[in-house]
């Protein structure tokens, strides 16, 4: 009897260890280029998430500004990601990226990403996640590279 109990305890421990490892190693989201990301890896930097759609004229107008913002923040502990509001398949998202020359990483919608924010009700919507991984600010409407960078720099100077 004690041997069966030991085997049972060891089996339960193995299952818990496996489950914990799966949760710890499971990516929160994937980008179009196949990179896996976990929020804990992004801690310590600001993360900007922009929701857009091809049918949204202001979204398309702001894409060049977001590309410029992405260039400006290179190596500044600020990461920009785009998310298609329309939950496009991989090939459709890749086509959209090429068509509009999007230069920043796009988050795949399959498998569903785990993001620290709600899907917006209107577009364009830009979210700023702080170095602690929590949502700091939601910006609605078109964003411009200079004002977005100035906002994040102001947030950085407060911390």
Secondary structure, DSSP 8 states (H G I E B T S, - for coil): -HHHHHHHHHHHHHHHHHHHHHHHHS-SEEBTTS-EE-HHHHTTSEEEEEEE-TT-HHHHHHHHHHHHHHHHTTTTTEEEEEEETT---HHHHHHHHHHTT--SEEE--SS----SS---SSSSEEEEE-TTSSEEEEEES---HHHHHHHHHHHHHH-
